[in-house]
Amino acid sequence: MSLTIRGSAKARDQPSCNGFFCRMVCLPKCIFGGFSRVMGRRNQYQPSELQLQHPQLLHPPVVPEDWAFLVSFEQQYGTTHPFFYACSFMQALKIAEDEHKLMFMYLHSPEHPFTPSFCSRTLSSELVVQFLGANFVCWGAIADRGEGLQMAATLQPASFPFCAVIAPAAGNNIAVLQQMEGPIDPAELVEILQRTMEEQGSAFGTTVRGREEEHMRARIKEEEKIKARAKEQEKLRADRQLREEQDAAYFVALQRDQEKENLRNARAQKPIEASNQTNYQNPRQMHREKQLGKSVGEAQYKETTTHGKDTQILIRFPGGERREHNFSCTDKILSIYRYIDSLGLPGIANYRLISSFPRRVYSFDQMGMTLKDAGLHPRASLFVELL
């Protein structure tokens, strides 16, 4: 018998993988894109575990052209042969990748003189059938039609029968780990396949697993991004809800203080100018006005000539009491201090004003600022902090 193992003899001229023969082949677009071929076998074949994991292989529509290789083989050599998947080349390669197996490819040339002996003695051998079934995903095609013709043009076999051991590779490529041309007996075929698996199969199995692990890491990373975005959105919703609750509480407190103020004004309609005049003369107030370079008379004039009270200021005192007063947006911070002093509340002598959100202190340095420039227009809430 003559046997040509292409690749082993050409190892010096071919690229290697981990020191062993391996050549990379770029598939044509018609192969890589995949033909529309059916998956399955005849009804007398029982579904394997691999078929159960790929339900699309079980009950396909029967199209005679897609069964060409199996029909031709079984008409001449019977039904004892390796399990050849009647599907496209790329589908079979994907199944091999999912199963962490290599692919055994057979290109069938019915008219070649070596074909009958190879099919009847080697491919129909129980030793070959069992070995291929346990270790490979098998795919076959007629060498002069369909995808068989395309693969023959790509791999360019020198003789038939032609067999090759295929592994997936990056992009549009496949790795041809071993190829056998011409007649070969069953034991020799099994020996070559066994040696190929031991020398190179583990390396490509590791590549497949590494690719799966990379896909898994990418999925985990994407899930983490989704969780991070969901967490950020939840935080934004919580912050928005907190602000809405704070605004609602502020307006409720403002309304209650306004009602109290209206009730107090209805009970006692007494002018507060005299009280204001007395409070303006206390040493603390005089010191403020002196430092700002303004006299009490000037401040009173500006306050009495203010047009339009369009700024609402809610003032909270340490004892829990609240007062609301309307000012003009052009009034100074000093006007708020004057108003508080005019109330004559006990224990309110030395203090400063603070806004809570955002926290800001309005003390001596800010008394010359207008309420609008200080960010207190059109409404604001201030706390009286004792010093």
C-alpha positions in Angstrom: 0.0 0.0 0.0 1.2 3.5 -0.7 0.5 6.2 1.8 1.4 9.9 1.6 1.2 11.9 4.9 1.5 15.4 3.7 2.8 17.7 6.4 5.1 15.3 8.2 7.4 15.3 5.1 7.1 19.0 4.7 7.5 20.0 8.4 10.7 21.9 7.6 8.8 24.2 5.2 5.7 24.7 7.3 5.0 26.8 10.4 4.9 24.8 13.6 2.8 24.8 16.8 4.7 23.9 20.0 7.3 22.3 17.9 5.0 20.0 15.9 3.8 20.3 12.3 0.8 22.6 11.7 -0.2 24.7 8.8 -2.8 27.4 8.8 -5.3 27.6 6.0 -7.6 30.5 5.2 -11.1 29.4 4.3 -12.9 31.0 1.3 -15.8 33.2 2.2 -18.3 30.7 0.8 -17.1 28.1 3.4 -16.7 30.5 6.3 -20.1 32.1 5.7 -21.6 28.6 5.7 -23.8 26.8 3.2 -27.5 26.1 4.0 -27.1 22.3 4.7 -29.4 20.2 6.8 -28.3 18.4 9.9 -29.1 14.8 10.7 -29.0 11.2 9.6 -31.4 8.6 8.4 -34.1 7.4 10.8 -32.3 4.1 11.6 -29.4 6.0 13.4 -30.0 6.5 17.1 -29.3 10.1 18.3 -26.0 10.4 20.2 -25.2 12.5 23.3 -23.7 15.1 21.0 -27.0 15.3 19.0 -29.0 15.7 22.2 -26.8 18.7 23.0 -27.5 20.1 19.5 -31.3 19.6 19.0 -31.1 21.1 15.5 -29.3 17.9 14.3 -32.2 15.6 15.1 -35.1 16.3 12.7 -34.0 18.4 9.7 -35.9 18.8 6.5 -34.6 16.1 4.1 -33.0 17.6 0.9 -31.3 14.9 -1.3 -28.4 17.1 -2.3 -27.4 17.6 1.3 -27.3 13.9 1.8 -25.1 13.3 -1.2 -22.0 12.0 0.6 -23.9 9.7 3.0 -26.2 8.4 0.3 -23.3 7.7 -2.1 -21.3 6.0 0.6 -24.0 3.8 2.1 -25.3 2.7 -1.4 -21.8 1.2 -2.1 -20.4 0.3 1.3 -23.2 -0.1 3.7 -24.1 1.6 7.0 -21.1 0.6 9.0 -18.9 3.7 9.0 -17.9 6.6 11.3 -20.7 9.0 12.3 -20.4 11.7 9.7 -22.5 14.9 10.4 -24.6 15.9 7.4 -24.1 19.6 8.0 -21.9 22.4 6.7 -18.2 22.4 7.4 -18.5 25.4 9.7 -21.3 23.8 11.7 -19.3 20.6 12.2 -16.2 22.7 13.2 -18.4 24.5 15.8 -19.6 21.2 17.2 -16.0 20.0 17.5 -15.1 23.2 19.3 -18.0 22.9 21.7 -17.1 19.3 22.4 -13.3 20.1 22.8 -12.5 17.7 20.1 -10.6 17.8 16.8 -12.4 17.3 13.4 -11.7 14.3 11.2 -12.5 15.4 7.6 -12.8 12.9 4.7 -13.0 14.0 1.0 -14.7 11.3 -1.0 -13.8 10.7 -4.6 -16.1 7.9 -5.9 -14.2 7.4 -9.2 -10.7 7.2 -7.8 -9.2 3.6 -7.9 -8.1 3.7 -4.3 -11.5 4.7 -2.9 -13.3 1.4 -2.8 -10.6 -0.4 -0.8 -10.2 2.5 1.6 -14.0 2.8 2.2 -14.7 -0.9 2.5 -11.6 -2.0 4.5 -10.6 1.2 6.5 -13.6 3.5 7.1 -15.9 0.5 7.6 -13.5 -1.1 10.1 -14.9 -1.4 13.6 -11.6 -0.2 15.0 -11.7 3.0 13.0 -15.4 3.5 13.7 -15.1 3.2 17.4 -11.9 5.3 17.6 -13.3 8.2 15.5 -16.6 8.1 17.4 -14.8 8.4 20.8 -12.3 11.1 19.9 -13.3 13.1 16.8 -16.2 14.9 15.2 -16.3 13.5 11.6 -17.3 15.4 8.5 -17.3 14.1 5.0 -18.1 15.5 1.5 -17.8 14.5 -2.1 -14.7 16.1 -3.5 -16.2 17.3 -6.8 -19.3 19.1 -5.5 -20.5 21.6 -3.0 -18.4 22.3 0.0 -16.3 19.2 -0.8 -15.2 20.9 -4.0 -14.4 24.1 -2.1 -12.3 22.3 0.6 -10.5 20.3 -2.2 -9.6 23.6 -3.9 -8.4 25.1 -0.5 -6.4 22.1 0.7 -5.3 20.9 -2.8 -4.9 17.2 -2.1 -2.3 15.4 -4.3 -4.2 12.1 -4.2 -7.3 10.4 -3.0 -8.7 9.2 -0.6 -7.9 12.3 1.3 -8.2 12.7 5.2 -7.2 15.6 7.4 -7.2 16.4 11.1 -8.6 20.0 11.5 -8.7 22.4 14.5 -10.4 25.8 14.8 -8.2 28.9 14.6 -8.6 32.6 14.8 -10.4 34.6 12.1 -11.3 32.8 8.9 -8.5 30.2 9.4 -8.3 26.6 10.3 -5.3 24.6 11.5 -4.5 21.5 9.5 -2.7 19.3 12.1 -2.3 16.3 9.8 -3.4 15.2 6.4 -3.2 11.7 4.8 -3.4 11.0 1.1 -3.8 7.6 -0.6 -4.8 4.1 0.8 -4.1 3.3 4.4 -5.0 0.3 6.5 -7.2 0.7 9.7 -4.4 0.2 12.3 -2.1 2.6 10.6 -4.8 5.3 10.4 -5.6 4.9 14.1 -1.9 5.1 15.0 -1.5 8.3 13.0 -4.6 9.8 14.5 -3.5 8.8 18.0 -0.1 10.4 17.6 -1.6 13.6 16.2 -3.9 13.8 19.2 -1.1 13.3 21.7 1.3 15.7 20.0 -0.9 18.5 19.0 -4.5 18.0 20.1 -3.8 19.2 23.7 -2.3 22.4 22.5 -5.4 23.3 20.4 -7.7 22.0 23.1 -6.0 24.5 25.4 -6.6 27.2 22.8 -10.3 26.5 22.6 -10.6 26.5 26.4 -8.7 29.7 26.6 -11.0 31.3 24.1 -14.0 30.1 26.1 -12.5 31.5 29.3 -11.9 34.8 27.5 -15.6 34.9 26.5 -16.5 34.1 30.1 -14.4 36.9 31.5 -15.9 39.3 28.9 -19.4 38.2 30.0 -18.5 38.7 33.7 -17.0 42.1 33.0 -20.2 43.1 31.1 -22.4 41.9 33.9 -20.3 43.9 36.4 -20.8 47.0 34.2 -24.5 46.5 34.1 -24.6 46.1 37.9 -22.5 49.2 38.4 -24.8 51.2 36.1 -27.9 49.9 38.0 -26.3 50.8 41.3 -25.5 54.3 40.1 -29.0 54.8 38.8 -30.4 53.6 42.1 -28.2 56.1 44.0 -29.4 58.9 41.7 -33.0 58.0 42.3 -32.4 57.9 46.1 -30.7 61.4 46.0 -33.6 62.8 43.9 -36.2 61.4 46.3 -34.3 62.8 49.3 -34.2 66.3 47.7 -37.9 66.1 47.0 -38.7 65.1 50.6 -36.5 67.9 51.9 -38.2 70.5 49.6 -41.6 69.2 50.7 -40.7 69.5 54.4 -39.4 73.0 53.8 -42.6 74.2 52.1 -44.7 72.6 54.9 -42.7 74.4 57.6 -42.8 77.6 55.6 -46.6 77.4 55.3 -47.0 76.8 59.1 -44.7 79.7 60.0 -46.7 81.9 57.6 -49.9 80.9 59.3 -48.4 81.6 62.8 -47.2 85.0 61.6 -50.5 86.0 60.2 -52.3 85.0 63.4 -49.8 87.0 65.5 -50.2 90.0 63.3 -54.0 89.7 63.5 -53.9 89.7 67.3 -51.6 92.6 67.8 -51.3 95.4 65.2 -48.6 97.4 66.9 -45.8 99.0 64.9 -42.4 97.7 65.7 -40.5 100.9 64.7 -39.8 101.9 68.3 -38.5 98.4 69.1 -36.3 98.6 66.0 -35.0 102.0 67.0 -34.0 100.7 70.4 -32.3 97.6 69.0 -30.5 99.6 66.4 -28.7 101.5 69.2 -27.3 98.5 71.0 -23.5 98.4 71.0 -23.3 95.3 68.8 -25.4 96.9 66.0 -23.6 100.1 66.2 -20.3 98.3 65.8 -21.6 96.5 62.7 -22.7 99.7 61.1 -19.6 101.5 62.0 -17.4 98.8 60.4 -19.5 98.9 57.2 -19.2 102.7 57.0 -22.9 103.3 57.2 -24.9 105.2 59.7 -28.1 103.9 61.3 -30.0 106.6 59.5 -28.6 105.5 56.1 -29.5 101.9 56.8 -33.0 102.8 57.9 -33.5 104.9 54.8 -32.6 102.1 52.5 -34.8 99.7 54.3 -37.8 101.9 54.4 -37.4 102.9 50.7 -37.1 99.3 49.4 -39.5 98.6 46.6 -41.2 95.2 46.5 -40.7 92.5 49.1 -40.0 89.6 46.8 -37.6 87.4 48.8 -39.0 85.1 51.5 -36.6 84.2 54.3 -37.4 81.5 56.9 -35.4 81.9 60.1 -35.0 79.0 62.5 -34.0 79.8 66.1 -32.1 77.5 68.5 -35.2 77.0 70.7 -37.2 75.6 67.7 -39.1 78.8 67.0 -39.4 79.9 63.3 -40.0 83.3 61.8 -40.6 84.2 58.2 -40.1 87.6 56.8 -40.2 89.1 53.3 -37.3 91.2 52.0 -36.3 92.7 48.7 -33.8 90.9 46.7 -31.6 94.1 46.8 -31.6 94.2 50.6 -28.4 93.4 52.4 -27.6 90.5 54.7 -27.5 93.3 57.4 -31.3 93.7 56.9 -31.8 90.1 58.2 -29.7 90.8 61.2 -31.7 93.9 61.9 -35.0 92.0 61.6 -33.8 89.4 64.1 -32.6 92.0 66.5 -35.9 93.8 66.3 -37.7 90.7 67.5 -36.1 91.1 71.0 -36.0 87.4 71.6 -34.4 86.4 74.9 -30.9 84.8 74.6 -30.4 86.0 71.0 -27.6 88.4 71.3 -24.4 87.2 69.8 -25.0 84.9 66.8 -24.5 84.3 63.1 -26.7 83.1 60.2 -26.1 79.7 58.5 -27.7 78.1 55.5 -28.0 74.3 55.6 -27.9 73.1 52.0 -25.4 74.0 50.8 -23.9 75.0 54.1 -22.7 78.6 54.1 -22.1 81.1 56.9 -23.3 84.7 56.6 -21.4 86.6 59.2 -19.8 90.0 59.4 -17.9 89.7 56.1 -21.0 89.1 54.1 -23.3 91.8 55.6 -22.8 94.1 52.7 -24.0 91.5 50.1 -27.5 91.7 48.6 -29.8 88.8 49.2 -29.8 88.0 45.5 -25.9 88.0 45.3 -25.9 85.7 48.4 -28.1 83.2 46.7 -31.0 83.7 49.0 -33.5 84.9 46.4 -36.4 84.1 45.9 -36.6 82.0 49.1 -34.2 80.5 51.6 -34.0 79.0 55.0 -31.4 80.3 57.6 -30.5 79.0 61.0 -29.5 81.2 63.9 -26.3 79.8 65.5 -25.3 81.3 68.9 -21.7 82.2 69.4 
